[in-house]
Amino acid sequence: MQATVELPEVVLQQLEMLARREGATPGDLIRRIVEDHVARCQASAHRSVNVSLPLIPASETGPIRPITGKDVDCTALG
């Protein structure tokens, strides 16, 4: 696939300088940067978090009383 990217002149100059420093072309550098970004985004999307439930033990919260519609109405009205 090919794409055209419009960059501000100052960014293009920095890109060309970085590419020369690395012995690559600007296109190679852009490709690598995009591939790295996509890989990081995919890795963060696939992370799984293992947690034990409950997150906050009942011993630290105290009793939790049920809330009714009347409780919500009283809270909303002040």
C-alpha positions in Angstrom: 0.0 0.0 0.0 1.2 3.5 -0.7 0.2 6.7 1.1 1.0 10.3 0.8 1.8 12.2 4.0 1.9 16.0 4.2 4.3 17.2 6.9 5.2 20.7 7.9 8.6 21.6 6.5 10.3 21.7 9.9 9.1 18.1 10.6 10.2 16.9 7.2 13.6 18.4 7.8 13.9 16.7 11.2 12.7 13.4 9.7 15.3 13.6 6.9 18.0 14.4 9.5 17.0 11.4 11.7 16.9 9.1 8.7 20.4 10.2 7.5 21.7 9.6 11.0 20.3 6.1 11.0 21.4 5.3 7.5 17.8 5.0 6.3 15.5 6.7 4.0 12.7 9.0 5.3 10.2 6.4 4.0 11.9 3.6 5.9 11.9 5.7 9.1 8.2 6.6 8.7 7.4 2.9 8.1 9.3 1.8 11.2 7.7 4.4 13.4 4.2 3.5 12.2 4.8 -0.3 12.6 6.2 0.3 16.2 3.1 2.4 17.1 0.7 -0.1 15.7 2.5 -3.0 17.6 2.4 -1.0 20.9 -1.3 -0.2 20.4 -2.1 -3.9 19.7 -0.1 -5.0 22.7 -1.9 -2.7 25.0 -5.3 -3.7 23.6 -4.5 -7.4 24.3 -3.3 -6.9 27.9 -5.2 -8.8 30.4 -5.4 -7.7 34.0 -5.8 -10.4 36.7 -7.3 -9.0 39.9 -8.9 -10.8 42.8 -12.4 -9.8 43.7 -13.7 -8.0 45.6 -11.4 -5.1 44.9 -12.3 -3.5 48.3 -12.9 -6.1 51.0 -16.2 -5.7 52.9 -14.2 -5.5 56.1 -12.8 -2.1 54.9 -16.1 -0.7 53.6 -18.5 -1.6 56.4 -22.0 -2.8 55.7 -23.5 -1.8 52.4 -27.2 -1.1 52.6 -29.5 -1.5 49.7 -30.6 1.7 47.9 -34.2 2.2 46.9 -35.9 4.7 44.6 -37.1 6.7 47.6 -33.4 7.1 48.8 -32.4 8.5 45.4 -35.4 10.9 45.4 -34.6 12.1 48.8 -30.9 12.6 47.9 -31.8 14.5 44.7 -34.2 16.8 46.4 -31.9 17.7 49.2 
